[in-house]
Amino acid sequence: MPKAVKQKRNGATNSNPYASSKPKSSSNNIFKMNTNLGQHVLKNPGVAQAIVDKADLKQSDIVLEVGPGSGNLTVKILEKAKRVVAVELDPRMAAEVTKRVQGKPEAKRLEVLLGDVIKTELPYFDVCISNTPYQVYSPPATPAEAITRGASTLTKTTRLQISSPLTFKLLSLPRPPRCCILTFQSEFASRLTALPGSPLYSRLSVNAQMYSHVTHILKVGRNNFKPPPQVDSAVVRLVPKNPRPKIVFEEWDRAEDVVEEGEEEEWGGIMDVDDGDDDLPDFFRQESDTINGAPSGSKRKKKGKVSELVREKVRKVLEDDTDLADRRARTLDQNDFLRLLLCFNNEGIHFN
């Protein structure tokens, strides 16, 4: 009489543990993706090829790839470029992309740098191609870092968006690349390319377009990634301007802080306030403390006179010099912002 097959604890009835197991396909993940690091691997080879084609690579090009993941883009870049420098934060992914070319001639043309691309000193490269991670998580912040990041507590890990820091790191390099082909969340990409007057037009739009020519080149649905992110993506091309605008970025960026304070009102609203300086935008109120040597501890009467001087300078810039008093900040283009900055500087107001 044949022996009865014992019922296993997990419900399996086959005595051979290998009989029902399916061979793992190469498309299956060897390890679980870490979505805390924004890992969403591009799985569609057609989209990967389109991204590489949009870069117009030359055989002599050195390409920086940010977040190579498992190497789906990397192998296609290596088909066209001289060399690839891939920066990867996750050691598991770094090992995986290295395995993709192990034992092949391409292995000599791939260099993998392990670390955070924002903190890494980058070598020279001609083109950047990136399936940009949506976010990264940093260790618990110090009090100063918590203020900078806006962290609610010091014990929690802080989620940081990498898209904006990466964009401006690439544009601020001493020798910027010929072009950057970057995959971002759809909304971020739309903000980069937004035009004056658009609801998405913002400080990000102005800064990116001041230092580069930005174009939208490809829309990528969320199902082209594994695991799928919660939102769709888009690919943009950034071509750094050469020569760069001759402005001090820190002052330019601070001036836009002032712009954002009055984003929803006309610039003339800066002057439509009561006597005294309490209703001046923050920067101009601070400037009234120091302009013409007036100390911050001045008596109210003297301080009021200085604030009147600042108010008159602002009025002159907005009404007489630029005729922008009736314009809203979101309708101003790069030339308008440059004119404002120049005229404020000419009046002795510097956004430092």
SULJO-V963499 format. One line per field, one symbol per residue. ss: DSSP state (A for helix, B for strand, O for the rest). Layout:
ss->???
//
This chain:
ss->OOOOOOOOOOOOOOOOOOOOOOOOOOOOOOOOOOAAAOOOBBOOAAAAAAAAAAOOOOOOOBBBBBOOOOOAAAAAAAOOOOBBBBBBOOAAAAAAAAAAOOOOAAAAABBBBBOOOOOOOOOOOOBBBBBOOOOBBBOOOOAAAAAAAOOOOOOOOBBBOOAAAAAAAAAOOOOOOOBBBBBBBAAAAAAAAOOOOOOOOOAAAAAAAAABBBBBBBBBOAAABBOOOOOOBBBBBBBBOOOOOOOOAAAAAAAAAAAAAOOOOBAAAAOOOOOOOOOOOAAAAAAAAAAAAOOOOOOAAAAAAAAAAAAAAAAAAAAAAOOOOOOBAAAOOAAAAAAAAAAAAAOOOOOO
//
